[in-house]
């Protein structure tokens, strides 16, 4: 039985770091399960919603990022865009990242070294024009890009267990592969305050770069959240 709701509880012990996630756009597309199975480590099972696998692209702002030992005044901020899907290890459900683009070289180095996460350094911009948000990512070395223009619409509120919004958004575990082993990390935050989002122009090359079929121009689902404050806990080896 895969457990979901208890993962929202704060873990026992001290967090190893702090982050504030702001202006998150969650874009999701259904993907054939056989295509998804080819790009997810075999130790992990696909986490499906009513039999459907989803890939998500999430552009947002990382603010006030710091390890526990670093004083608040030395924290730093950057833009991030991640490409992800949903998996479980037989007991716990979480996120598996295909890629994470960041506008900070330090963040890329630290996440790759300390968390075995596939971060890439990218030129990134976010701008807002009269209620419309423009967000752009372009990888420096390989040149894959992502661009979205969207509007923030009416508030939906906190997503409820059992709904698609809850399945896609309320994720507190991440799984990472280091050689032939799987590691799991946990974050803690309050539930996302959710808004509807209306996507206008969209150009994505990041999902295809992950080895998945290219996304259509318009996502099946789009949600926005102004953000949450996050505690980050240590990565541990998963016992599968």
Biotite code that builds the C-alpha atoms (Angstrom):
import biotite.structure as struc

atoms = struc.array([
    struc.Atom([0.000, 0.000, 0.000], chain_id="A", res_id=1, res_name="UNK", atom_name="CA", element="C"),
    struc.Atom([1.487, 3.327, -1.071], chain_id="A", res_id=2, res_name="UNK", atom_name="CA", element="C"),
    struc.Atom([1.305, 5.948, 1.674], chain_id="A", res_id=3, res_name="UNK", atom_name="CA", element="C"),
    struc.Atom([0.744, 9.577, 0.690], chain_id="A", res_id=4, res_name="UNK", atom_name="CA", element="C"),
    struc.Atom([-0.869, 11.743, 3.343], chain_id="A", res_id=5, res_name="UNK", atom_name="CA", element="C"),
    struc.Atom([1.587, 11.131, 6.201], chain_id="A", res_id=6, res_name="UNK", atom_name="CA", element="C"),
    struc.Atom([4.445, 12.515, 4.096], chain_id="A", res_id=7, res_name="UNK", atom_name="CA", element="C"),
    struc.Atom([3.057, 16.007, 4.638], chain_id="A", res_id=8, res_name="UNK", atom_name="CA", element="C"),
    struc.Atom([3.928, 15.691, 8.338], chain_id="A", res_id=9, res_name="UNK", atom_name="CA", element="C"),
    struc.Atom([7.175, 17.278, 9.417], chain_id="A", res_id=10, res_name="UNK", atom_name="CA", element="C"),
    struc.Atom([9.945, 14.682, 9.901], chain_id="A", res_id=11, res_name="UNK", atom_name="CA", element="C"),
    struc.Atom([11.551, 14.292, 13.306], chain_id="A", res_id=12, res_name="UNK", atom_name="CA", element="C"),
    struc.Atom([14.858, 16.095, 13.657], chain_id="A", res_id=13, res_name="UNK", atom_name="CA", element="C"),
    struc.Atom([16.525, 19.201, 12.309], chain_id="A", res_id=14, res_name="UNK", atom_name="CA", element="C"),
    struc.Atom([16.294, 20.406, 8.757], chain_id="A", res_id=15, res_name="UNK", atom_name="CA", element="C"),
    struc.Atom([19.579, 20.653, 6.861], chain_id="A", res_id=16, res_name="UNK", atom_name="CA", element="C"),
    struc.Atom([18.487, 23.646, 4.811], chain_id="A", res_id=17, res_name="UNK", atom_name="CA", element="C"),
    struc.Atom([15.840, 26.243, 4.055], chain_id="A", res_id=18, res_name="UNK", atom_name="CA", element="C"),
    struc.Atom([14.292, 27.516, 0.817], chain_id="A", res_id=19, res_name="UNK", atom_name="CA", element="C"),
    struc.Atom([11.348, 29.705, -0.153], chain_id="A", res_id=20, res_name="UNK", atom_name="CA", element="C"),
    struc.Atom([9.595, 28.626, -3.355], chain_id="A", res_id=21, res_name="UNK", atom_name="CA", element="C"),
    struc.Atom([7.767, 31.475, -5.094], chain_id="A", res_id=22, res_name="UNK", atom_name="CA", element="C"),
    struc.Atom([5.624, 32.002, -8.215], chain_id="A", res_id=23, res_name="UNK", atom_name="CA", element="C"),
    struc.Atom([5.340, 28.330, -9.145], chain_id="A", res_id=24, res_name="UNK", atom_name="CA", element="C"),
    struc.Atom([3.665, 27.304, -12.395], chain_id="A", res_id=25, res_name="UNK", atom_name="CA", element="C"),
    struc.Atom([2.778, 23.609, -12.611], chain_id="A", res_id=26, res_name="UNK", atom_name="CA", element="C"),
    struc.Atom([2.294, 22.333, -16.174], chain_id="A", res_id=27, res_name="UNK", atom_name="CA", element="C"),
    struc.Atom([1.335, 18.697, -16.769], chain_id="A", res_id=28, res_name="UNK", atom_name="CA", element="C"),
    struc.Atom([0.854, 16.392, -19.734], chain_id="A", res_id=29, res_name="UNK", atom_name="CA", element="C"),
    struc.Atom([-0.197, 12.714, -19.829], chain_id="A", res_id=30, res_name="UNK", atom_name="CA", element="C"),
    struc.Atom([2.507, 10.392, -21.172], chain_id="A", res_id=31, res_name="UNK", atom_name="CA", element="C"),
    struc.Atom([2.164, 6.764, -22.362], chain_id="A", res_id=32, res_name="UNK", atom_name="CA", element="C"),
    struc.Atom([3.232, 4.512, -19.501], chain_id="A", res_id=33, res_name="UNK", atom_name="CA", element="C"),
    struc.Atom([5.572, 2.483, -21.734], chain_id="A", res_id=34, res_name="UNK", atom_name="CA", element="C"),
    struc.Atom([7.440, 5.660, -22.729], chain_id="A", res_id=35, res_name="UNK", atom_name="CA", element="C"),
    struc.Atom([7.713, 6.723, -19.090], chain_id="A", res_id=36, res_name="UNK", atom_name="CA", element="C"),
    struc.Atom([8.887, 3.289, -17.981], chain_id="A", res_id=37, res_name="UNK", atom_name="CA", element="C"),
    struc.Atom([11.910, 3.517, -20.313], chain_id="A", res_id=38, res_name="UNK", atom_name="CA", element="C"),
    struc.Atom([13.272, 6.660, -18.618], chain_id="A", res_id=39, res_name="UNK", atom_name="CA", element="C"),
    struc.Atom([12.576, 5.960, -14.926], chain_id="A", res_id=40, res_name="UNK", atom_name="CA", element="C"),
    struc.Atom([15.011, 3.776, -12.903], chain_id="A", res_id=41, res_name="UNK", atom_name="CA", element="C"),
    struc.Atom([13.789, 0.165, -12.720], chain_id="A", res_id=42, res_name="UNK", atom_name="CA", element="C"),
    struc.Atom([13.965, 0.207, -8.907], chain_id="A", res_id=43, res_name="UNK", atom_name="CA", element="C"),
    struc.Atom([11.058, 2.684, -8.848], chain_id="A", res_id=44, res_name="UNK", atom_name="CA", element="C"),
    struc.Atom([7.443, 2.090, -9.826], chain_id="A", res_id=45, res_name="UNK", atom_name="CA", element="C"),
    struc.Atom([5.411, 4.595, -11.807], chain_id="A", res_id=46, res_name="UNK", atom_name="CA", element="C"),
    struc.Atom([2.883, 6.452, -9.670], chain_id="A", res_id=47, res_name="UNK", atom_name="CA", element="C"),
    struc.Atom([-0.259, 6.703, -11.803], chain_id="A", res_id=48, res_name="UNK", atom_name="CA", element="C"),
    struc.Atom([-3.452, 8.690, -11.376], chain_id="A", res_id=49, res_name="UNK", atom_name="CA", element="C"),
    struc.Atom([-6.391, 6.628, -12.618], chain_id="A", res_id=50, res_name="UNK", atom_name="CA", element="C"),
    struc.Atom([-3.937, 4.635, -14.740], chain_id="A", res_id=51, res_name="UNK", atom_name="CA", element="C"),
    struc.Atom([-2.260, 7.687, -16.315], chain_id="A", res_id=52, res_name="UNK", atom_name="CA", element="C"),
    struc.Atom([1.405, 8.746, -16.016], chain_id="A", res_id=53, res_name="UNK", atom_name="CA", element="C"),
    struc.Atom([2.182, 12.463, -16.047], chain_id="A", res_id=54, res_name="UNK", atom_name="CA", element="C"),
    struc.Atom([5.224, 14.561, -16.838], chain_id="A", res_id=55, res_name="UNK", atom_name="CA", element="C"),
    struc.Atom([5.408, 17.981, -15.242], chain_id="A", res_id=56, res_name="UNK", atom_name="CA", element="C"),
    struc.Atom([7.377, 21.127, -16.027], chain_id="A", res_id=57, res_name="UNK", atom_name="CA", element="C"),
    struc.Atom([7.598, 23.533, -13.095], chain_id="A", res_id=58, res_name="UNK", atom_name="CA", element="C"),
    struc.Atom([9.226, 26.971, -13.531], chain_id="A", res_id=59, res_name="UNK", atom_name="CA", element="C"),
    struc.Atom([9.542, 29.058, -10.358], chain_id="A", res_id=60, res_name="UNK", atom_name="CA", element="C"),
    struc.Atom([11.716, 31.288, -8.171], chain_id="A", res_id=61, res_name="UNK", atom_name="CA", element="C"),
    struc.Atom([13.990, 29.907, -5.449], chain_id="A", res_id=62, res_name="UNK", atom_name="CA", element="C"),
    struc.Atom([14.460, 32.565, -2.766], chain_id="A", res_id=63, res_name="UNK", atom_name="CA", element="C"),
    struc.Atom([16.542, 32.733, 0.409], chain_id="A", res_id=64, res_name="UNK", atom_name="CA", element="C"),
    struc.Atom([18.233, 29.383, -0.193], chain_id="A", res_id=65, res_name="UNK", atom_name="CA", element="C"),
    struc.Atom([20.730, 28.379, 2.473], chain_id="A", res_id=66, res_name="UNK", atom_name="CA", element="C"),
    struc.Atom([22.030, 25.410, 4.448], chain_id="A", res_id=67, res_name="UNK", atom_name="CA", element="C"),
    struc.Atom([21.227, 25.414, 8.169], chain_id="A", res_id=68, res_name="UNK", atom_name="CA", element="C"),
    struc.Atom([24.710, 26.557, 9.158], chain_id="A", res_id=69, res_name="UNK", atom_name="CA", element="C"),
    struc.Atom([24.660, 29.640, 6.903], chain_id="A", res_id=70, res_name="UNK", atom_name="CA", element="C"),
    struc.Atom([23.204, 32.856, 8.388], chain_id="A", res_id=71, res_name="UNK", atom_name="CA", element="C"),
    struc.Atom([20.064, 34.213, 6.710], chain_id="A", res_id=72, res_name="UNK", atom_name="CA", element="C"),
    struc.Atom([21.873, 37.323, 5.443], chain_id="A", res_id=73, res_name="UNK", atom_name="CA", element="C"),
    struc.Atom([24.088, 35.110, 3.227], chain_id="A", res_id=74, res_name="UNK", atom_name="CA", element="C"),
    struc.Atom([21.235, 33.219, 1.563], chain_id="A", res_id=75, res_name="UNK", atom_name="CA", element="C"),
    struc.Atom([20.872, 33.477, -2.214], chain_id="A", res_id=76, res_name="UNK", atom_name="CA", element="C"),
    struc.Atom([18.116, 33.341, -4.818], chain_id="A", res_id=77, res_name="UNK", atom_name="CA", element="C"),
    struc.Atom([17.828, 32.060, -8.376], chain_id="A", res_id=78, res_name="UNK", atom_name="CA", element="C"),
    struc.Atom([15.369, 30.797, -10.985], chain_id="A", res_id=79, res_name="UNK", atom_name="CA", element="C"),
    struc.Atom([14.672, 27.098, -11.448], chain_id="A", res_id=80, res_name="UNK", atom_name="CA", element="C"),
    struc.Atom([12.768, 24.967, -13.956], chain_id="A", res_id=81, res_name="UNK", atom_name="CA", element="C"),
    struc.Atom([12.323, 21.275, -13.257], chain_id="A", res_id=82, res_name="UNK", atom_name="CA", element="C"),
    struc.Atom([11.037, 18.396, -15.366], chain_id="A", res_id=83, res_name="UNK", atom_name="CA", element="C"),
    struc.Atom([9.573, 15.609, -13.274], chain_id="A", res_id=84, res_name="UNK", atom_name="CA", element="C"),
    struc.Atom([7.284, 12.633, -12.966], chain_id="A", res_id=85, res_name="UNK", atom_name="CA", element="C"),
    struc.Atom([5.719, 10.705, -10.098], chain_id="A", res_id=86, res_name="UNK", atom_name="CA", element="C"),
    struc.Atom([6.974, 7.421, -8.689], chain_id="A", res_id=87, res_name="UNK", atom_name="CA", element="C"),
    struc.Atom([6.824, 5.217, -5.613], chain_id="A", res_id=88, res_name="UNK", atom_name="CA", element="C"),
    struc.Atom([9.061, 2.622, -3.963], chain_id="A", res_id=89, res_name="UNK", atom_name="CA", element="C"),
    struc.Atom([6.233, 0.321, -2.937], chain_id="A", res_id=90, res_name="UNK", atom_name="CA", element="C"),
    struc.Atom([5.502, 2.245, 0.257], chain_id="A", res_id=91, res_name="UNK", atom_name="CA", element="C"),
    struc.Atom([6.153, 5.937, -0.338], chain_id="A", res_id=92, res_name="UNK", atom_name="CA", element="C"),
    struc.Atom([5.166, 8.178, -3.237], chain_id="A", res_id=93, res_name="UNK", atom_name="CA", element="C"),
    struc.Atom([7.293, 11.047, -4.469], chain_id="A", res_id=94, res_name="UNK", atom_name="CA", element="C"),
    struc.Atom([8.898, 12.922, -7.349], chain_id="A", res_id=95, res_name="UNK", atom_name="CA", element="C"),
    struc.Atom([11.561, 11.759, -9.764], chain_id="A", res_id=96, res_name="UNK", atom_name="CA", element="C"),
    struc.Atom([13.401, 14.581, -11.543], chain_id="A", res_id=97, res_name="UNK", atom_name="CA", element="C"),
    struc.Atom([14.594, 14.184, -15.113], chain_id="A", res_id=98, res_name="UNK", atom_name="CA", element="C"),
    struc.Atom([16.270, 17.595, -15.021], chain_id="A", res_id=99, res_name="UNK", atom_name="CA", element="C"),
    struc.Atom([16.491, 20.788, -13.011], chain_id="A", res_id=100, res_name="UNK", atom_name="CA", element="C"),
    struc.Atom([17.706, 23.981, -14.656], chain_id="A", res_id=101, res_name="UNK", atom_name="CA", element="C"),
    struc.Atom([19.010, 26.780, -12.451], chain_id="A", res_id=102, res_name="UNK", atom_name="CA", element="C"),
    struc.Atom([20.370, 30.270, -13.073], chain_id="A", res_id=103, res_name="UNK", atom_name="CA", element="C"),
    struc.Atom([22.993, 29.801, -10.334], chain_id="A", res_id=104, res_name="UNK", atom_name="CA", element="C"),
    struc.Atom([26.251, 27.923, -10.964], chain_id="A", res_id=105, res_name="UNK", atom_name="CA", element="C"),
    struc.Atom([26.648, 27.446, -7.205], chain_id="A", res_id=106, res_name="UNK", atom_name="CA", element="C"),
    struc.Atom([23.214, 25.810, -6.936], chain_id="A", res_id=107, res_name="UNK", atom_name="CA", element="C"),
    struc.Atom([24.023, 23.475, -9.840], chain_id="A", res_id=108, res_name="UNK", atom_name="CA", element="C"),
    struc.Atom([27.321, 22.410, -8.294], chain_id="A", res_id=109, res_name="UNK", atom_name="CA", element="C"),
    struc.Atom([25.891, 21.928, -4.783], chain_id="A", res_id=110, res_name="UNK", atom_name="CA", element="C"),
    struc.Atom([22.841, 19.932, -5.918], chain_id="A", res_id=111, res_name="UNK", atom_name="CA", element="C"),
    struc.Atom([24.866, 17.655, -8.174], chain_id="A", res_id=112, res_name="UNK", atom_name="CA", element="C"),
    struc.Atom([27.539, 17.043, -5.534], chain_id="A", res_id=113, res_name="UNK", atom_name="CA", element="C"),
    struc.Atom([25.343, 16.753, -2.462], chain_id="A", res_id=114, res_name="UNK", atom_name="CA", element="C"),
    struc.Atom([22.046, 15.434, -3.801], chain_id="A", res_id=115, res_name="UNK", atom_name="CA", element="C"),
    struc.Atom([22.923, 13.585, -7.036], chain_id="A", res_id=116, res_name="UNK", atom_name="CA", element="C"),
    struc.Atom([20.279, 15.637, -8.836], chain_id="A", res_id=117, res_name="UNK", atom_name="CA", element="C"),
    struc.Atom([20.576, 16.334, -12.597], chain_id="A", res_id=118, res_name="UNK", atom_name="CA", element="C"),
    struc.Atom([20.959, 20.111, -12.450], chain_id="A", res_id=119, res_name="UNK", atom_name="CA", element="C"),
    struc.Atom([21.974, 22.202, -15.466], chain_id="A", res_id=120, res_name="UNK", atom_name="CA", element="C"),
    struc.Atom([23.168, 25.795, -15.588], chain_id="A", res_id=121, res_name="UNK", atom_name="CA", element="C"),
    struc.Atom([20.892, 27.961, -17.722], chain_id="A", res_id=122, res_name="UNK", atom_name="CA", element="C"),
    struc.Atom([20.229, 31.551, -18.710], chain_id="A", res_id=123, res_name="UNK", atom_name="CA", element="C"),
    struc.Atom([16.820, 32.319, -17.227], chain_id="A", res_id=124, res_name="UNK", atom_name="CA", element="C"),
    struc.Atom([14.459, 35.287, -17.018], chain_id="A", res_id=125, res_name="UNK", atom_name="CA", element="C"),
    struc.Atom([11.096, 36.052, -15.461], chain_id="A", res_id=126, res_name="UNK", atom_name="CA", element="C"),
    struc.Atom([9.097, 39.189, -16.234], chain_id="A", res_id=127, res_name="UNK", atom_name="CA", element="C"),
    struc.Atom([5.552, 40.294, -15.475], chain_id="A", res_id=128, res_name="UNK", atom_name="CA", element="C"),
    struc.Atom([3.530, 42.578, -17.728], chain_id="A", res_id=129, res_name="UNK", atom_name="CA", element="C"),
    struc.Atom([0.172, 43.719, -16.395], chain_id="A", res_id=130, res_name="UNK", atom_name="CA", element="C"),
    struc.Atom([-0.801, 40.365, -14.936], chain_id="A", res_id=131, res_name="UNK", atom_name="CA", element="C"),
    struc.Atom([0.947, 38.266, -17.585], chain_id="A", res_id=132, res_name="UNK", atom_name="CA", element="C"),
    struc.Atom([4.083, 36.356, -16.642], chain_id="A", res_id=133, res_name="UNK", atom_name="CA", element="C"),
    struc.Atom([6.853, 35.534, -19.136], chain_id="A", res_id=134, res_name="UNK", atom_name="CA", element="C"),
    struc.Atom([9.372, 32.881, -18.071], chain_id="A", res_id=135, res_name="UNK", atom_name="CA", element="C"),
    struc.Atom([12.347, 31.720, -20.156], chain_id="A", res_id=136, res_name="UNK", atom_name="CA", element="C"),
    struc.Atom([15.004, 29.023, -19.710], chain_id="A", res_id=137, res_name="UNK", atom_name="CA", element="C"),
    struc.Atom([17.906, 28.232, -22.055], chain_id="A", res_id=138, res_name="UNK", atom_name="CA", element="C"),
    struc.Atom([20.650, 25.776, -21.143], chain_id="A", res_id=139, res_name="UNK", atom_name="CA", element="C"),
    struc.Atom([24.105, 27.212, -21.594], chain_id="A", res_id=140, res_name="UNK", atom_name="CA", element="C"),
    struc.Atom([25.906, 24.099, -22.886], chain_id="A", res_id=141, res_name="UNK", atom_name="CA", element="C"),
    struc.Atom([23.296, 22.107, -24.803], chain_id="A", res_id=142, res_name="UNK", atom_name="CA", element="C"),
    struc.Atom([21.002, 24.995, -25.767], chain_id="A", res_id=143, res_name="UNK", atom_name="CA", element="C"),
    struc.Atom([17.623, 23.332, -25.022], chain_id="A", res_id=144, res_name="UNK", atom_name="CA", element="C"),
    struc.Atom([15.062, 25.963, -24.140], chain_id="A", res_id=145, res_name="UNK", atom_name="CA", element="C"),
    struc.Atom([11.693, 26.511, -22.504], chain_id="A", res_id=146, res_name="UNK", atom_name="CA", element="C"),
    struc.Atom([9.413, 29.538, -22.714], chain_id="A", res_id=147, res_name="UNK", atom_name="CA", element="C"),
    struc.Atom([5.953, 30.125, -21.303], chain_id="A", res_id=148, res_name="UNK", atom_name="CA", element="C"),
    struc.Atom([3.615, 33.077, -21.115], chain_id="A", res_id=149, res_name="UNK", atom_name="CA", element="C"),
    struc.Atom([0.722, 32.729, -18.693], chain_id="A", res_id=150, res_name="UNK", atom_name="CA", element="C"),
    struc.Atom([-1.899, 34.559, -16.652], chain_id="A", res_id=151, res_name="UNK", atom_name="CA", element="C"),
    struc.Atom([-2.768, 33.881, -13.025], chain_id="A", res_id=152, res_name="UNK", atom_name="CA", element="C"),
    struc.Atom([-6.492, 33.236, -12.670], chain_id="A", res_id=153, res_name="UNK", atom_name="CA", element="C"),
    struc.Atom([-8.978, 32.609, -9.861], chain_id="A", res_id=154, res_name="UNK", atom_name="CA", element="C"),
    struc.Atom([-7.920, 30.945, -6.598], chain_id="A", res_id=155, res_name="UNK", atom_name="CA", element="C"),
    struc.Atom([-8.821, 27.282, -6.200], chain_id="A", res_id=156, res_name="UNK", atom_name="CA", element="C"),
    struc.Atom([-7.674, 26.968, -2.587], chain_id="A", res_id=157, res_name="UNK", atom_name="CA", element="C"),
    struc.Atom([-5.741, 24.133, -0.997], chain_id="A", res_id=158, res_name="UNK", atom_name="CA", element="C"),
    struc.Atom([-6.055, 20.900, -2.995], chain_id="A", res_id=159, res_name="UNK", atom_name="CA", element="C"),
    struc.Atom([-7.925, 18.067, -1.338], chain_id="A", res_id=160, res_name="UNK", atom_name="CA", element="C"),
    struc.Atom([-6.708, 14.452, -0.974], chain_id="A", res_id=161, res_name="UNK", atom_name="CA", element="C"),
    struc.Atom([-7.953, 12.229, -3.775], chain_id="A", res_id=162, res_name="UNK", atom_name="CA", element="C"),
    struc.Atom([-8.080, 15.000, -6.358], chain_id="A", res_id=163, res_name="UNK", atom_name="CA", element="C"),
    struc.Atom([-5.822, 15.305, -9.380], chain_id="A", res_id=164, res_name="UNK", atom_name="CA", element="C"),
    struc.Atom([-4.487, 18.626, -8.036], chain_id="A", res_id=165, res_name="UNK", atom_name="CA", element="C"),
    struc.Atom([-3.404, 16.948, -4.808], chain_id="A", res_id=166, res_name="UNK", atom_name="CA", element="C"),
    struc.Atom([-1.766, 14.080, -6.713], chain_id="A", res_id=167, res_name="UNK", atom_name="CA", element="C"),
    struc.Atom([0.239, 16.454, -8.921], chain_id="A", res_id=168, res_name="UNK", atom_name="CA", element="C"),
    struc.Atom([1.125, 19.196, -6.440], chain_id="A", res_id=169, res_name="UNK", atom_name="CA", element="C"),
    struc.Atom([1.357, 17.850, -2.906], chain_id="A", res_id=170, res_name="UNK", atom_name="CA", element="C"),
    struc.Atom([4.622, 15.939, -3.093], chain_id="A", res_id=171, res_name="UNK", atom_name="CA", element="C"),
    struc.Atom([7.069, 15.909, -0.198], chain_id="A", res_id=172, res_name="UNK", atom_name="CA", element="C"),
    struc.Atom([9.556, 13.192, -1.171], chain_id="A", res_id=173, res_name="UNK", atom_name="CA", element="C"),
    struc.Atom([12.100, 13.117, -3.970], chain_id="A", res_id=174, res_name="UNK", atom_name="CA", element="C"),
    struc.Atom([13.911, 10.066, -5.280], chain_id="A", res_id=175, res_name="UNK", atom_name="CA", element="C"),
    struc.Atom([17.399, 10.332, -6.767], chain_id="A", res_id=176, res_name="UNK", atom_name="CA", element="C"),
    struc.Atom([19.663, 7.736, -8.346], chain_id="A", res_id=177, res_name="UNK", atom_name="CA", element="C"),
    struc.Atom([23.338, 7.548, -7.410], chain_id="A", res_id=178, res_name="UNK", atom_name="CA", element="C"),
    struc.Atom([25.038, 4.807, -9.421], chain_id="A", res_id=179, res_name="UNK", atom_name="CA", element="C"),
    struc.Atom([22.812, 1.754, -8.862], chain_id="A", res_id=180, res_name="UNK", atom_name="CA", element="C"),
    struc.Atom([21.286, 2.956, -5.585], chain_id="A", res_id=181, res_name="UNK", atom_name="CA", element="C"),
    struc.Atom([18.162, 4.990, -4.925], chain_id="A", res_id=182, res_name="UNK", atom_name="CA", element="C"),
    struc.Atom([18.152, 7.771, -2.336], chain_id="A", res_id=183, res_name="UNK", atom_name="CA", element="C"),
    struc.Atom([15.170, 9.619, -0.911], chain_id="A", res_id=184, res_name="UNK", atom_name="CA", element="C"),
    struc.Atom([14.937, 13.149, 0.472], chain_id="A", res_id=185, res_name="UNK", atom_name="CA", element="C"),
    struc.Atom([12.068, 14.928, 2.179], chain_id="A", res_id=186, res_name="UNK", atom_name="CA", element="C"),
    struc.Atom([10.875, 18.511, 2.346], chain_id="A", res_id=187, res_name="UNK", atom_name="CA", element="C"),
    struc.Atom([8.270, 20.054, 4.608], chain_id="A", res_id=188, res_name="UNK", atom_name="CA", element="C"),
    struc.Atom([5.958, 22.972, 3.914], chain_id="A", res_id=189, res_name="UNK", atom_name="CA", element="C"),
    struc.Atom([2.345, 24.000, 4.329], chain_id="A", res_id=190, res_name="UNK", atom_name="CA", element="C"),
    struc.Atom([-0.020, 22.899, 1.513], chain_id="A", res_id=191, res_name="UNK", atom_name="CA", element="C"),
    struc.Atom([0.169, 24.986, -1.644], chain_id="A", res_id=192, res_name="UNK", atom_name="CA", element="C"),
    struc.Atom([-2.383, 27.763, -2.065], chain_id="A", res_id=193, res_name="UNK", atom_name="CA", element="C"),
    struc.Atom([-3.493, 27.030, -5.644], chain_id="A", res_id=194, res_name="UNK", atom_name="CA", element="C"),
    struc.Atom([-4.792, 29.220, -8.476], chain_id="A", res_id=195, res_name="UNK", atom_name="CA", element="C"),
    struc.Atom([-5.917, 28.321, -11.954], chain_id="A", res_id=196, res_name="UNK", atom_name="CA", element="C"),
    struc.Atom([-3.510, 29.428, -14.705], chain_id="A", res_id=197, res_name="UNK", atom_name="CA", element="C"),
    struc.Atom([-4.186, 30.276, -18.343], chain_id="A", res_id=198, res_name="UNK", atom_name="CA", element="C"),
    struc.Atom([-1.283, 29.398, -20.631], chain_id="A", res_id=199, res_name="UNK", atom_name="CA", element="C"),
    struc.Atom([-0.744, 31.445, -23.770], chain_id="A", res_id=200, res_name="UNK", atom_name="CA", element="C"),
    struc.Atom([2.490, 31.027, -25.719], chain_id="A", res_id=201, res_name="UNK", atom_name="CA", element="C"),
    struc.Atom([4.520, 27.933, -24.874], chain_id="A", res_id=202, res_name="UNK", atom_name="CA", element="C"),
    struc.Atom([7.664, 26.412, -26.368], chain_id="A", res_id=203, res_name="UNK", atom_name="CA", element="C"),
    struc.Atom([9.250, 23.416, -24.649], chain_id="A", res_id=204, res_name="UNK", atom_name="CA", element="C"),
    struc.Atom([12.370, 21.415, -25.508], chain_id="A", res_id=205, res_name="UNK", atom_name="CA", element="C"),
    struc.Atom([13.096, 20.112, -22.004], chain_id="A", res_id=206, res_name="UNK", atom_name="CA", element="C"),
    struc.Atom([10.646, 17.195, -21.961], chain_id="A", res_id=207, res_name="UNK", atom_name="CA", element="C"),
    struc.Atom([12.026, 15.861, -25.238], chain_id="A", res_id=208, res_name="UNK", atom_name="CA", element="C"),
    struc.Atom([15.556, 16.225, -23.856], chain_id="A", res_id=209, res_name="UNK", atom_name="CA", element="C"),
    struc.Atom([14.524, 13.878, -21.027], chain_id="A", res_id=210, res_name="UNK", atom_name="CA", element="C"),
    struc.Atom([13.835, 11.120, -23.550], chain_id="A", res_id=211, res_name="UNK", atom_name="CA", element="C"),
    struc.Atom([10.063, 11.493, -23.533], chain_id="A", res_id=212, res_name="UNK", atom_name="CA", element="C"),
    struc.Atom([7.734, 12.299, -26.458], chain_id="A", res_id=213, res_name="UNK", atom_name="CA", element="C"),
    struc.Atom([7.644, 16.021, -27.195], chain_id="A", res_id=214, res_name="UNK", atom_name="CA", element="C"),
    struc.Atom([4.809, 17.827, -25.454], chain_id="A", res_id=215, res_name="UNK", atom_name="CA", element="C"),
    struc.Atom([1.959, 19.430, -27.337], chain_id="A", res_id=216, res_name="UNK", atom_name="CA", element="C"),
    struc.Atom([1.837, 23.211, -27.336], chain_id="A", res_id=217, res_name="UNK", atom_name="CA", element="C"),
    struc.Atom([-0.821, 23.341, -24.604], chain_id="A", res_id=218, res_name="UNK", atom_name="CA", element="C"),
    struc.Atom([-0.604, 21.403, -21.320], chain_id="A", res_id=219, res_name="UNK", atom_name="CA", element="C"),
    struc.Atom([-3.499, 19.256, -20.152], chain_id="A", res_id=220, res_name="UNK", atom_name="CA", element="C"),
    struc.Atom([-3.405, 20.950, -16.728], chain_id="A", res_id=221, res_name="UNK", atom_name="CA", element="C"),
    struc.Atom([-1.963, 24.261, -15.495], chain_id="A", res_id=222, res_name="UNK", atom_name="CA", element="C"),
    struc.Atom([-1.873, 25.452, -11.897], chain_id="A", res_id=223, res_name="UNK", atom_name="CA", element="C"),
    struc.Atom([-0.178, 28.366, -10.158], chain_id="A", res_id=224, res_name="UNK", atom_name="CA", element="C"),
    struc.Atom([0.869, 28.919, -6.559], chain_id="A", res_id=225, res_name="UNK", atom_name="CA", element="C"),
    struc.Atom([2.314, 32.098, -5.028], chain_id="A", res_id=226, res_name="UNK", atom_name="CA", element="C"),
    struc.Atom([4.559, 29.832, -2.979], chain_id="A", res_id=227, res_name="UNK", atom_name="CA", element="C"),
    struc.Atom([5.529, 28.184, 0.286], chain_id="A", res_id=228, res_name="UNK", atom_name="CA", element="C"),
    struc.Atom([8.403, 28.312, 2.781], chain_id="A", res_id=229, res_name="UNK", atom_name="CA", element="C"),
    struc.Atom([10.324, 25.029, 2.816], chain_id="A", res_id=230, res_name="UNK", atom_name="CA", element="C"),
    struc.Atom([12.469, 23.009, 5.209], chain_id="A", res_id=231, res_name="UNK", atom_name="CA", element="C"),
    struc.Atom([14.821, 20.512, 3.550], chain_id="A", res_id=232, res_name="UNK", atom_name="CA", element="C"),
    struc.Atom([15.882, 17.264, 5.237], chain_id="A", res_id=233, res_name="UNK", atom_name="CA", element="C"),
    struc.Atom([18.883, 15.028, 4.588], chain_id="A", res_id=234, res_name="UNK", atom_name="CA", element="C"),
    struc.Atom([19.057, 12.579, 1.705], chain_id="A", res_id=235, res_name="UNK", atom_name="CA", element="C"),
    struc.Atom([18.993, 8.922, 2.806], chain_id="A", res_id=236, res_name="UNK", atom_name="CA", element="C"),
    struc.Atom([19.471, 5.646, 0.996], chain_id="A", res_id=237, res_name="UNK", atom_name="CA", element="C"),
    struc.Atom([16.156, 4.004, 0.175], chain_id="A", res_id=238, res_name="UNK", atom_name="CA", element="C"),
    struc.Atom([15.730, 0.394, 1.281], chain_id="A", res_id=239, res_name="UNK", atom_name="CA", element="C"),
    struc.Atom([13.780, -1.186, -1.574], chain_id="A", res_id=240, res_name="UNK", atom_name="CA", element="C"),
])
